[in-house]
Amino acid sequence: MAADARRGTTAATYDSRLRKFDQWCRPRQILLPAASVTQIAEFLLSLFGEGKQVSTIRNYRSAIAAIHQGFPDGSTLSNNPYIAQLIKGMANRRPQIRRLAPSWGLSAVLHALAGPPYEPMANASLAALTKKTLFLVAVASARRRSCLHALSTKQNHIRFEGHGVRMVPDPSFIAKNQTLTFLPGDIFIPEIKTMSSVAEDKRWCPVRALKWYLNKTEKLRQSTSLFIIPRPPYAAASKDTLSRWLVEIIRPFTSGTSRPRAHDVRGVAASTALFAGIP
């Protein structure tokens, strides 16, 4: 059951980790499921020597643990005290550096979205309208790209209600932090006019952008995925494409040598009060 519940992305990651471990074991004539504590420790230390982050090394341990038979003393790779102490030592020597805030400013991005080529929306190209709608929905919902990718135009999956819109991700979508027994929850995004009486602020309203986007793509789309490629044959946009679009929007406003990431948009959404009251 545990294996069945493992998400495809996790399984793919585990496979790549195990391939690397197998490549390390073969010339040493080590059987993967029966590798000793010392042998696994040596492999993990080699990863540390390559400069791998401790979180990555922990992921390697989890991947190997999925196929390892355990040690003679009754411990497993997941709870062996020596391996645990080794990884703790790595963490002390190479502590994870967390960015407290993205290297780009939300206000600068929003200012850009309020002008050409994004506004006025009646004159905006489908490509510009797509990127703006994606960004505003991403910030307002604070959802992962996988959830944004799962948004659908199927019947009753997008419902405009009083003062906002309710979106239901495709039932086949499984969020990274959910199991097969739970379906993704609805996403409600209020209209920005419920929080601001300034007329110009409507340019940053995700509900307004979504209405324009749906109207412009209604007769073009060949897919029920909300976000589509803005050119023929107007197929569904992949998760990687959504990430690329988000990065293209924030890259001009990234300071220094920092590399913008699509995930930063979710981080900003979780820490800003711009869309206060949005779950």
SULURVEN-V331508 format. One line per field, one symbol per residue. ss: DSSP state (~ for helix, > for strand, _ for the rest). psi: psi as a letter, one per 40 degrees, with the letter a starting at -180 (. if undefined). burial: + if it has 9 or more other ideal C-beta (glycine too) atoms within 8 Angstrom, else -. Layout:
# SULURVEN-V331508
ss=???
psi=???
burial=???
This chain:
# SULURVEN-V331508
ss=_~~~~__~~~~~~~~~~~~~~~~~~~_____~~~__~~~~~~~~~~~~~____~~~~~~~~~~~~_______________~~~~~~~~~~~~~__________>_~~~~~~~~_______~~~__~~~~~~~~~~~~~~~~___~~~~~~>>_____>>>>__>>>>_>_________________>>>>_~~~____~~~~~~_~~~~~~~~~~~~_______>__>_______>__~~~~~~~~~~~~~__>________~~~~~~~~~________
psi=ddddehidddddddddddddddddddeefhhdeeiidddddddddddddeeiidddddddddddddeieiideeiiddehdddddddddddddgihhhhdiieihdddddddeeaiediiddeiiddddddddddddddddfiidddddehieiheehhhahfaihhhihdehhidfiieehiiiihhhiideeehehddedeehdddddddddddededieiehdhihfiiffihhidddddddddddedeehiaeihiidddddddddeiedfheh.
burial=----------+-++--++-+++-++----+-+--+-+-+++-++++++---+-+-++++++++++--+--+----++--+--++-++--++--+-------+++-+-+++-+++---++-+--+-+-+++++++++++++++-++++++++++---+++----+++++++--+-+--------+--+++++++-------++-+++++++++++-++--++---++++-+---+--+---+++++++-++--++-----+-+-++++++--+--+--+-
